[in-house]
């Protein structure tokens, strides 16, 4: 078997393993970066951080890297053997594989392209082009039979031969050997090159040393040289063992072959320098090498059997060819298979780094702007709260001033209107009659008239001033609070907080207020005893005196509904004694007085009679009687109505004066409520503004946190890109740079 020294082909295997691992990391990295960029792009709160072009670019890289990863996993070193028919191409391949894998020898001519590569299985099989069927092959003879029995195989077809790696060490290192039909069997050289040669790392021209290089061979490689830039070409002068029969001409023939081959590689193809060209031309005998290696595999000496003279030299040269070939194909394959991918990976990393840098810069700029906006919003919120506290105290004082002003205005106006109540009562016109039903209706209508009249007069005197004062106060409130609101709300403030016209409700409720009014429209003589006493002593003193005069004689029952007698309060005197009671009391007192002072009266009467005479007394009594008759006759319904109105005015005036303070407070409370409602609506808009500011501050804080995470993630991804670049640089230094 092969020697224990590590094969140069391991260089390719290690490089492939290394670059595959790097591309797996790169794919994971780009996938992670794609997810990050896509998540950032789809976040509606983070606009303008990621561009659509950047997202599309990194997503495209993800798909491309997945494809490159699959390509790398299938990458292998490929060597193509070409030459004329029966030049020993298959024998050379068998010698390199240390076993007779391909049919060769007399009667066996390769009629199509054969690709030999290793399989991890323990059974050999072949697959034809365009078919997935695995045809089992146990021996070389079966392989030759299978190839000859397939009538569809043509010179331009490819047959894949999979040979167990356990049997051939060379196949364990991702090496594929391609055997070809003779270059002299077809004119479709261009299609061969396009189909089988463009991905070959090394070309081996197997020439027959018993003849010189033919034009067909040269023509083929000229075509290859046109398609590929400086292909790696080795020339094997096979069957060199034939020179042993004529040793005297061996060196001359070798020199002729060497000169022609050097001229072909250096002068014609110009694929190699003259100093390196001699290391690309070898003189070997593939048949001898295969035989010797099979002997060694069976445990016998390599030089055993009938071998021509000079075998060891030819064997060593074949081994030297293998060494140079392996070094060349390993270096070439690593460069051709991995160099472009390495460059591409660096370009991808540069682009991704730029994307991450742009995201980091955009996130940083946006974060700075968001922090500035958040500070502005915080300052705005603090300003609004402080101003609102200050304005609240000022507006409360203003509301207090306005309400006190309204209370004073209403109190003054109502006092004036009470003084003019008689005019309002005199303006009332309705049917009047002393009957109870008519009086009840008359009082109800009079109460309604007074309430409407007083309300109208108060409204005329107070409403316009109150409205103006309230409007100015509301406008001041709006102007003071307006700077605390957003511009959009300021423009709609008149709609949100309308300054509507305000009407005071005085609510005098005269019907209930004067419900206890009891009129006195009975006839009373102006010069009667009761009237005279009231005129000289006053109504209250006369009332007390008359009752005092009546009490010593006897107590009379009282039936006035408005002044019920209560036993527990005897000191309370009735307010409105009837005329009958007064007359009875008067007669009783007069009788008592007569009985007590009869002598005094007689004496005084005599004196008066003697002084003025009976005529004067008679005339006075006549005039007194006529006056009584006149007053009695003029005591009509109209007079009763006037008396009723006069009594009602006195009663209502007293009652209304009692509610002046209450009514003014009620009006001021209405104004206070209206202004407080306006202020509350304004404060509601300010509260909404504060909540919006708090929400905006929370949103900006969340956005800042997200932007910080994005910056951190972009920096981490960029750091990973740098690490992958270092790994690619290490790969380049280890496998791609010329040592």
C-alpha positions in Angstrom: 0.0 0.0 0.0 1.0 3.7 0.0 3.7 4.9 2.3 3.0 6.2 5.7 4.1 9.8 4.9 1.2 12.2 4.9 -0.1 12.8 1.4 0.0 16.4 0.1 -3.6 15.8 -0.9 -4.4 16.1 2.8 -3.7 19.8 2.3 -6.9 20.1 0.2 -8.8 18.0 2.7 -7.9 20.2 5.6 -8.5 23.3 3.5 -11.9 22.0 2.5 -12.8 21.1 6.1 -11.6 24.5 7.3 -13.4 26.6 4.7 -16.6 24.5 5.0 -16.6 25.2 8.8 -16.0 28.9 8.2 -18.8 29.1 5.7 -21.1 27.3 8.1 -20.2 29.9 10.7 -20.7 32.6 8.1 -24.1 31.2 7.1 -25.2 31.1 10.8 -23.8 34.6 11.3 -25.6 36.0 8.2 -28.8 34.1 9.2 -28.6 35.7 12.7 -27.9 39.1 11.1 -30.8 38.7 8.6 -33.2 37.9 11.5 -31.9 40.9 13.4 -32.2 43.2 10.4 -35.6 41.9 9.5 -36.9 42.2 13.1 -35.6 45.8 13.2 -37.1 46.6 9.8 -40.5 45.2 10.7 -40.7 47.1 14.0 -43.1 50.0 13.3 -41.6 52.0 16.2 -38.2 52.0 14.6 -38.5 53.6 11.2 -35.5 54.6 9.1 -33.1 52.4 11.1 -32.9 49.7 8.4 -33.4 50.4 4.7 -35.3 48.1 2.5 -32.2 47.8 0.2 -30.1 46.7 3.2 -32.6 44.1 4.2 -32.9 42.7 0.6 -29.1 42.6 0.3 -28.5 40.6 3.5 -31.3 38.3 2.7 -29.8 37.7 -0.7 -26.5 36.9 0.9 -28.2 34.3 3.2 -29.5 32.5 0.1 -26.2 32.7 -1.7 -24.2 31.4 1.2 -26.5 28.5 1.6 -25.8 27.6 -2.1 -22.1 28.1 -1.6 -22.1 25.8 1.4 -23.7 23.1 -0.6 -21.2 23.6 -3.4 -18.3 23.5 -1.0 -19.5 20.2 0.5 -19.4 18.7 -3.1 -16.0 20.2 -4.0 -13.2 17.8 -4.8 -9.9 17.8 -6.6 -10.2 16.7 -10.2 -7.5 15.4 -12.6 -8.3 14.7 -16.2 -6.3 12.3 -18.3 -6.1 12.8 -22.0 -4.1 11.2 -24.9 -4.4 9.2 -28.0 -6.2 5.9 -28.0 -4.3 3.0 -26.3 -1.7 5.4 -24.9 -2.1 3.9 -21.4 -4.4 6.4 -19.7 -6.4 3.8 -17.8 -3.2 2.0 -16.9 -1.8 5.2 -15.4 -5.0 5.7 -13.3 -4.8 2.1 -12.1 -1.2 2.5 -11.1 -2.0 5.6 -9.1 -4.9 3.8 -7.4 -2.7 0.8 -6.6 -5.3 -1.5 -8.1 -6.8 -2.4 -11.4 -9.9 -0.4 -11.2 -10.5 0.5 -14.8 -10.3 -2.0 -17.7 -7.1 -1.8 -19.5 -4.8 -3.8 -21.7 -5.3 -5.6 -25.0 -8.9 -5.5 -26.2 -10.0 -2.9 -23.7 -10.4 0.6 -25.1 -12.2 3.4 -23.1 -15.1 4.4 -25.2 -16.5 7.2 -22.9 -15.5 9.5 -20.1 -15.0 7.6 -16.8 -15.0 9.5 -13.5 -13.5 7.5 -10.6 -14.2 8.7 -7.1 -14.4 7.2 -3.7 -17.5 6.0 -1.8 -17.8 5.4 1.9 -19.6 2.1 1.2 -17.9 -1.2 0.8 -19.4 -2.0 -2.6 -18.4 -0.6 -6.0 -21.1 0.7 -8.4 -21.4 2.9 -11.4 -24.0 5.5 -12.5 -24.5 6.6 -16.0 -25.2 10.2 -17.1 -28.9 11.1 -16.7 -29.7 8.1 -14.5 -30.0 7.7 -10.7 -29.7 3.9 -10.9 -26.7 2.4 -9.1 -25.4 -0.5 -11.0 -23.4 -2.9 -8.9 -19.8 -3.7 -10.0 -17.7 -6.3 -8.1 -14.8 -6.8 -10.5 -13.0 -4.9 -13.2 -14.2 -7.5 -15.7 -17.8 -6.7 -14.7 -17.1 -3.0 -15.1 -15.7 -3.6 -18.6 -18.6 -5.8 -19.5 -21.1 -3.2 -18.2 -19.4 -0.4 -20.2 -19.4 -2.5 -23.4 -23.0 -3.8 -23.0 -24.4 -0.2 -22.7 -25.1 0.7 -26.3 -26.2 4.2 -25.4 -22.7 5.2 -24.2 -21.0 7.6 -26.6 -17.6 9.3 -26.6 -19.2 12.4 -25.0 -21.0 10.6 -22.2 -19.8 10.4 -18.6 -19.9 7.4 -16.4 -19.4 7.8 -12.6 -17.4 4.9 -11.1 -17.7 4.8 -7.3 -14.9 2.7 -5.8 -14.7 1.9 -2.0 -12.3 4.3 -0.3 -11.2 1.4 1.9 -9.6 -0.2 -1.2 -7.8 2.9 -2.6 -6.1 5.4 -0.3 -5.9 8.0 -3.1 -9.7 8.2 -3.3 -10.0 9.0 0.4 -8.7 12.6 -0.1 -11.6 13.9 -2.3 -9.7 13.2 -5.5 -11.6 12.5 -8.7 -9.8 11.0 -11.7 -11.3 11.3 -15.1 -10.4 8.9 -17.9 -11.2 9.9 -21.4 -11.5 8.4 -24.9 -8.6 9.1 -27.2 -8.3 12.6 -28.5 -8.1 11.1 -32.0 -11.6 9.6 -31.9 -13.7 12.8 -32.1 -13.7 16.2 -33.5 -16.0 17.6 -30.7 -13.1 18.8 -28.6 -14.9 22.1 -27.6 -17.9 20.3 -26.2 -15.5 17.9 -24.2 -13.7 20.8 -22.8 -16.9 22.7 -21.8 -18.4 19.6 -20.3 -15.5 17.9 -18.5 -12.5 20.2 -18.3 -13.5 23.6 -17.0 -13.5 22.5 -13.4 -10.3 20.2 -13.7 -7.4 21.2 -11.5 -4.7 19.2 -13.4 -4.5 17.8 -16.9 -2.3 14.8 -17.5 -1.3 14.2 -21.1 -0.4 10.5 -21.4 1.8 10.1 -24.5 3.2 7.0 -26.1 7.0 7.3 -25.7 7.4 5.0 -28.7 6.2 7.8 -30.9 6.3 11.6 -30.8 3.6 14.1 -29.7 0.9 14.1 -32.3 -1.0 17.2 -33.7 -4.3 15.8 -32.3 -2.9 15.9 -28.8 -1.4 19.3 -29.3 -4.6 20.7 -30.8 -6.7 19.5 -27.9 -4.5 21.2 -25.3 -4.4 24.4 -27.4 -8.2 24.4 -27.1 -7.9 23.8 -23.3 -5.4 26.7 -23.0 -7.9 29.0 -24.8 -10.7 28.1 -22.4 -8.6 28.2 -19.2 -5.9 30.6 -18.0 -2.6 28.7 -17.7 -3.9 25.2 -16.9 -1.7 22.8 -14.9 -0.5 20.3 -17.5 1.7 17.2 -16.8 3.1 15.1 -19.7 3.7 11.4 -19.0 5.8 9.6 -21.6 4.3 6.2 -20.9 5.7 2.8 -22.0 9.3 4.0 -21.4 10.2 0.4 -20.5 10.5 -0.2 -24.2 13.7 1.9 -24.3 15.4 -0.8 -22.2 15.7 -2.9 -25.4 17.9 -0.3 -27.0 19.9 1.2 -24.1 22.4 2.9 -26.5 19.6 5.2 -27.9 17.8 5.8 -24.6 19.3 9.1 -23.6 19.0 10.5 -27.1 15.4 9.5 -27.4 14.7 10.9 -23.9 16.4 14.2 -24.9 14.3 14.4 -28.1 11.1 13.8 -26.2 12.1 16.3 -23.5 12.9 19.0 -26.0 9.7 18.6 -27.8 7.6 18.5 -24.6 9.4 21.6 -23.3 8.8 23.4 -26.5 5.2 22.5 -26.4 4.6 23.6 -22.7 6.9 26.7 -22.8 6.8 28.0 -26.3 3.5 26.9 -27.7 1.2 26.8 -24.7 3.2 29.2 -22.4 1.6 27.7 -19.4 4.8 27.2 -17.4 8.2 28.8 -16.9 11.3 26.9 -18.4 12.6 26.4 -14.9 9.5 24.6 -13.8 8.7 22.8 -17.1 11.2 20.0 -16.6 9.4 19.1 -13.4 6.2 18.6 -15.4 7.6 16.0 -17.9 8.1 12.4 -16.8 9.2 9.1 -18.4 7.3 6.1 -16.8 5.9 2.7 -17.4 2.4 2.6 -15.8 2.1 -1.2 -16.5 5.3 -1.9 -14.5 4.3 0.3 -11.6 0.9 -1.3 -11.4 2.4 -4.8 -11.5 5.0 -3.9 -8.8 2.3 -2.4 -6.5 0.1 -5.4 -6.9 3.1 -7.6 -5.9 3.6 -5.5 -2.8 0.0 -5.7 -2.0 0.3 -9.5 -2.1 3.3 -9.3 0.2 5.9 -10.0 -2.5 8.9 -7.9 -3.5 8.1 -5.0 -5.9 11.0 -5.9 -8.3 9.9 -9.5 -8.5 8.8 -11.0 -11.8 10.1 -10.3 -15.4 10.8 -6.6 -15.4 12.9 -4.7 -17.9 16.2 -3.2 -17.0 16.0 0.2 -15.3 12.8 -0.6 -13.5 13.8 1.1 -10.3 14.6 4.3 -12.1 11.3 4.3 -13.9 9.5 3.4 -10.7 11.1 6.2 -8.7 10.3 8.7 -11.5 6.6 7.6 -11.3 6.7 8.1 -7.6 8.3 11.5 -8.1 5.5 12.3 -10.6 2.9 11.4 -8.0 4.5 13.6 -5.4 4.8 16.6 -7.7 1.3 15.9 -9.0 -0.2 15.7 -5.6 1.5 18.9 -4.5 0.4 20.7 -7.6 -3.2 19.5 -7.6 -3.5 20.2 -3.9 -2.3 23.8 -4.2 -4.1 24.4 -7.4 -7.4 22.9 -6.2 -7.3 24.9 -3.0 -6.8 28.0 -5.0 -9.3 27.3 -7.8 -12.0 25.8 -5.5 -11.7 28.0 -2.4 -9.9 31.3 -3.3 -12.9 32.9 -5.0 -15.2 31.7 -2.2 -12.8 33.2 0.3 -12.8 36.5 -1.5 -16.6 36.4 -1.8 -16.9 35.6 1.9 -14.8 38.7 2.7 -17.0 40.8 0.5 -20.1 39.5 2.2 -18.6 40.3 5.6 -17.6 43.8 4.5 -21.1 44.4 3.3 -22.7 43.0 6.4 -20.3 45.1 8.6 -21.3 48.2 6.6 -25.0 47.3 7.2 -24.3 46.8 10.9 -22.4 50.1 11.0 -25.2 51.9 9.3 -27.7 50.4 11.7 -25.6 51.3 14.6 -25.1 54.9 13.4 -28.8 55.3 12.6 -29.8 53.8 15.9 -27.3 56.1 17.7 -28.6 59.2 15.9 -32.2 58.2 16.6 -31.4 57.4 20.2 -29.9 60.9 20.7 -32.9 62.5 19.0 -35.3 60.4 21.2 -33.4 61.3 24.3 -33.6 65.0 23.4 -37.3 64.6 22.7 -37.9 62.8 26.0 -36.1 65.6 27.9 -38.2 68.2 26.1 -41.4 66.2 26.9 -40.3 65.9 30.6 -39.6 69.6 30.8 -42.9 70.3 29.1 -44.8 68.0 31.5 -43.1 69.6 34.6 -43.8 73.1 33.2 -47.5 72.2 32.6 -47.9 70.8 36.2 -46.2 73.8 37.8 -48.2 76.3 35.7 -51.4 74.5 36.4 -50.9 74.6 40.1 -50.2 78.4 40.0 -53.1 79.1 37.6 -55.4 77.0 39.8 -54.8 79.2 42.8 -55.2 82.4 40.7 -58.4 81.2 39.0 -59.9 80.2 42.3 -59.3 83.7 43.6 -60.8 85.1 40.4 -63.9 82.9 40.7 -64.3 84.0 44.3 -64.1 87.7 43.3 -66.6 87.2 40.5 -69.1 85.3 42.7 -68.9 88.0 45.4 -69.4 90.7 42.8 -72.4 88.8 41.4 -73.8 88.3 44.9 -73.5 92.1 45.6 -75.1 93.0 42.3 -78.0 90.6 42.8 -78.5 91.7 46.4 -78.5 95.4 45.4 -80.8 94.9 42.4 -83.2 92.7 44.4 -83.4 95.3 47.2 -84.2 98.0 44.7 -86.9 95.8 43.1 -88.4 95.1 46.4 -88.7 98.8 47.0 -90.5 99.1 43.7 -92.8 96.1 44.5 -95.9 98.3 44.8 -95.5 99.4 41.2 -95.2 95.8 40.0 -98.3 94.9 42.1 -100.3 97.8 40.7 -99.4 96.6 37.2 -101.2 93.4 37.9 -104.8 93.2 36.5 -107.2 90.5 37.1 -110.8 89.9 38.2 -111.1 90.5 42.0 -113.9 89.4 44.3 -113.9 88.9 48.1 -115.1 85.3 47.7 -112.6 82.6 48.8 -112.3 80.9 45.4 -111.7 84.1 43.5 -109.2 85.3 46.2 -107.3 82.1 46.0 -107.0 82.3 42.2 -106.2 86.0 42.4 -103.4 85.4 44.9 -102.0 82.6 42.7 -101.9 84.8 39.6 -100.5 87.7 41.6 -97.7 85.5 42.9 -96.9 84.3 39.4 -97.0 87.9 38.1 -94.6 89.1 40.8 -92.2 86.2 40.3 -92.1 86.7 36.5 -91.8 90.5 36.9 -89.1 90.4 39.6 -87.2 87.7 37.6 -87.4 89.8 34.4 -86.4 93.0 36.1 -83.5 91.2 37.9 -82.4 89.6 34.7 -82.5 93.0 32.9 -80.4 94.6 35.6 -77.9 91.8 36.3 -77.7 89.3 33.4 -75.8 91.3 30.9 -73.2 92.5 33.5 -72.9 89.0 34.9 -72.6 87.5 31.5 -69.9 90.0 30.5 -68.0 89.4 33.7 -68.2 85.7 33.3 -67.2 85.8 29.7 -64.2 87.9 30.4 -63.2 85.6 33.3 -63.7 82.5 31.1 -61.6 84.1 28.3 -58.9 84.9 30.8 -59.0 81.3 32.0 -58.7 80.0 28.4 -55.9 82.4 27.5 -54.0 81.4 30.7 -54.4 77.7 30.1 -54.0 77.8 26.3 -50.2 77.8 26.4 -50.3 74.5 28.3 -52.2 72.7 25.5 -50.9 71.4 22.1 -51.4 73.6 19.1 -54.0 71.2 17.6 -56.1 71.4 20.8 -55.6 75.2 21.0 -57.3 75.6 17.6 -60.3 73.5 18.7 -60.5 75.0 22.2 -63.6 77.1 21.4 -65.4 73.9 20.3 -64.1 71.7 23.2 -64.7 74.4 25.9 -67.5 76.7 24.5 -68.2 80.0 26.3 -72.0 79.7 26.1 -74.5 82.4 27.2 -75.4 82.1 30.8 -78.7 83.0 32.3 -79.1 83.3 36.1 -82.0 81.5 37.6 -83.4 83.6 40.5 -86.0 81.1 41.7 -87.9 83.4 44.0 -90.8 80.9 44.5 -93.3 83.6 45.5 -96.1 81.1 45.8 -94.5 79.3 48.7 -93.1 82.5 50.1 -96.5 84.2 50.4 -98.6 81.1 51.1 -99.3 82.3 54.6 -100.6 85.7 53.6 -104.0 86.5 55.1 -105.8 89.5 53.7 -108.0 91.8 55.8 -110.6 93.5 53.6 -113.4 94.1 56.1 -114.6 97.7 56.4 -112.9 99.9 59.1 -114.0 103.4 59.8 -111.1 105.8 59.7 -112.3 107.7 62.8 -113.4 104.6 64.7 -112.1 103.8 68.1 -109.7 101.2 66.8 -108.4 103.5 64.1 -107.9 106.4 66.5 -106.1 104.3 69.1 -103.8 102.8 66.3 -103.2 106.3 64.9 -102.1 107.7 68.2 -100.3 104.7 69.8 -99.2 102.8 66.7 -100.6 99.5 65.4 -98.7 97.3 67.8 -99.2 99.3 71.0 -102.9 99.9 70.1 -103.3 96.1 69.5 -101.8 95.4 72.9 -103.9 98.0 74.7 -107.1 96.8 73.2 -106.4 93.3 74.1 -105.4 94.4 77.6 -108.6 96.2 78.0 -110.5 93.1 76.9 -108.8 90.6 79.1 -110.1 91.7 82.6 -113.7 91.3 81.6 -113.8 87.9 79.9 -112.0 85.8 77.3 -113.5 85.5 73.9 -112.9 82.5 71.6 -110.7 83.2 68.5 -111.3 81.3 65.3 -108.6 82.8 63.0 -106.9 80.2 61.0 -103.7 82.1 60.7 -103.3 82.6 64.5 -104.3 79.4 66.4 -104.3 79.6 70.2 -101.8 77.3 71.9 -102.3 76.6 75.6 -98.7 76.2 76.3 -97.9 79.7 75.1 -100.4 82.1 76.7 -98.1 85.1 76.4 -98.6 85.1 72.6 -101.3 87.6 71.5 -103.3 87.1 68.4 -102.0 89.2 65.5 -105.3 90.0 63.8 -108.3 90.2 66.2 -111.7 90.6 64.4 -113.8 93.7 64.5 -116.5 92.0 66.6 -114.1 91.1 69.3 -112.7 94.7 69.4 -116.2 96.2 69.6 -117.3 93.9 72.3 -114.1 94.6 74.2 -114.6 98.4 73.6 -118.3 98.3 74.8 -117.3 96.3 77.9 -114.5 98.7 78.7 -116.8 101.6 78.2 -119.4 100.1 80.4 -116.8 99.5 83.0 -115.5 103.0 82.6 -119.1 104.4 82.8 -119.8 102.6 86.0 -116.6 103.8 87.5 -116.6 107.4 86.3 -120.1 108.2 85.7 -119.9 111.2 87.9 -116.8 112.4 86.0 -118.5 112.1 82.6 -121.6 113.9 83.8 -119.5 116.7 85.1 -117.4 116.9 81.9 -120.5 116.6 79.7 -122.2 119.4 81.6 -119.1 121.6 81.2 -118.9 120.8 77.4 -122.6 121.3 77.0 -122.5 124.6 78.8 -119.4 125.7 76.9 -120.2 124.8 73.2 -123.8 124.3 73.3 -126.0 121.5 72.0 -125.9 122.8 68.4 -122.2 122.3 68.0 -122.4 118.8 69.4 -125.2 118.0 67.1 -123.4 119.4 64.1 -120.3 117.3 65.0 -122.2 114.2 65.4 -123.9 114.8 62.1 -120.6 115.3 60.3 -119.2 112.2 62.0 -122.2 110.2 60.8 -121.9 111.6 57.2 -118.2 110.7 57.1 -118.9 107.2 58.3 -121.7 106.9 55.7 -119.3 108.2 52.9 -116.6 105.7 53.8 -119.1 102.9 54.0 -120.5 103.7 50.6 -117.0 104.0 49.0 -115.9 100.6 50.4 -116.3 98.9 47.0 -114.6 96.0 45.3 -112.0 98.2 43.9 -111.3 99.7 47.3 -111.0 96.2 48.7 -108.6 95.3 45.8 -106.5 98.3 46.6 -106.5 97.4 50.3 -105.6 93.8 49.3 -102.7 94.9 47.1 -101.5 97.3 49.8 -101.5 94.5 52.4 -99.9 92.1 50.0 -97.1 94.5 49.2 -96.4 95.0 52.8 -96.4 91.3 53.5 -94.4 90.3 50.3 -91.9 93.1 51.0 -91.2 91.7 54.4 -90.9 88.1 53.1 -88.8 89.0 50.0 -86.4 91.0 52.2 -85.8 87.8 54.2 -84.6 85.9 51.0 -82.4 88.6 49.5 -79.3 87.1 51.0 -80.4 83.5 50.0 -81.1 84.6 46.4 -77.8 86.4 46.0 -76.0 83.4 47.4 -77.9 81.2 45.0 -77.0 83.3 42.0 -73.3 83.5 43.0 -73.3 79.8 43.4 -74.7 79.4 39.9 -71.9 81.6 38.6 -69.4 79.7 40.6 -70.6 76.4 39.2 -70.5 77.7 35.6 -67.0 79.1 35.9 -65.9 76.0 37.8 -67.3 73.8 35.0 -65.4 75.8 32.4 -62.2 75.5 34.4 -62.8 71.8 34.9 -63.2 71.3 31.2 -60.0 73.2 30.6 -58.3 71.1 33.3 -59.6 68.0 31.6 -57.9 69.0 28.4 -54.7 69.7 30.4 -55.0 66.3 32.0 -55.4 64.7 28.6 -52.3 66.6 27.5 -50.4 65.4 30.5 -51.5 61.8 29.9 -50.4 62.2 26.2 -47.0 63.5 27.4 -46.6 60.7 29.9 -47.5 58.2 27.1 -45.1 59.9 24.7 -42.3 59.8 27.4 -43.0 56.1 28.1 -42.9 55.4 24.3 -39.7 57.3 23.9 -38.2 55.5 26.9 -39.2 52.2 25.3 -37.8 53.3 22.0 -34.5 54.3 23.6 -34.2 50.9 25.3 -34.9 49.2 21.9 -32.3 51.4 20.2 -29.7 50.6 22.9 -30.4 46.9 22.3 -30.1 47.4 18.6 -26.8 49.2 19.0 -25.5 46.5 21.3 -26.7 43.7 18.9 -25.2 45.5 15.8 -21.9 45.9 17.6 -21.9 42.3 18.6 -22.7 41.2 15.1 -19.9 43.4 13.8 -17.5 41.9 16.2 -18.5 38.5 15.0 -17.8 39.7 11.4 -14.3 40.8 12.5 -13.7 37.4 14.1 -14.8 35.6 10.9 -12.6 37.9 8.8 -9.7 36.9 11.1 -10.5 33.2 10.4 -10.6 33.9 6.7 -7.3 35.7 6.9 -5.9 32.7 8.8 -7.3 30.4 6.1 -5.7 32.5 3.4 -2.4 32.6 5.1 -2.4 28.8 5.7 -3.8 27.5 2.5 -3.8 30.2 -0.3 -0.6 32.2 0.1 2.4 30.9 -1.9 5.0 29.5 0.4 
